[in-house]
């Protein structure tokens, strides 16, 4: 039987892939706030730390040089995880 996190991940994945690319960042940010994940972007152009965008949500982590790339990478990785669970 799927766990709560697996169910939530699958529902969020199904919802976010149907959104316009411009609406996906807000959906991710809201999901992180509601469920406790990580959504880290560079603070500003003078930020001395990492310039990677990091998303960690529902047991799936992804990085990208841009917010759009990190979201795309999270979606791709979530799809792999979901398919692996289904075929197991």
HELIX and SHEET records of a PDB file:
HELIX    1   1 UNK A    4  UNK A   16  1                                  13    
HELIX    2   2 UNK A   21  UNK A   35  1                                  15    
HELIX    3   3 UNK A   67  UNK A   87  1                                  21    
SHEET    1   A 3 UNK A  38  UNK A  40  0                                        
SHEET    2   A 3 UNK A  53  UNK A  57 -1                                        
SHEET    3   A 3 UNK A  60  UNK A  64 -1                                        
END                                                                             
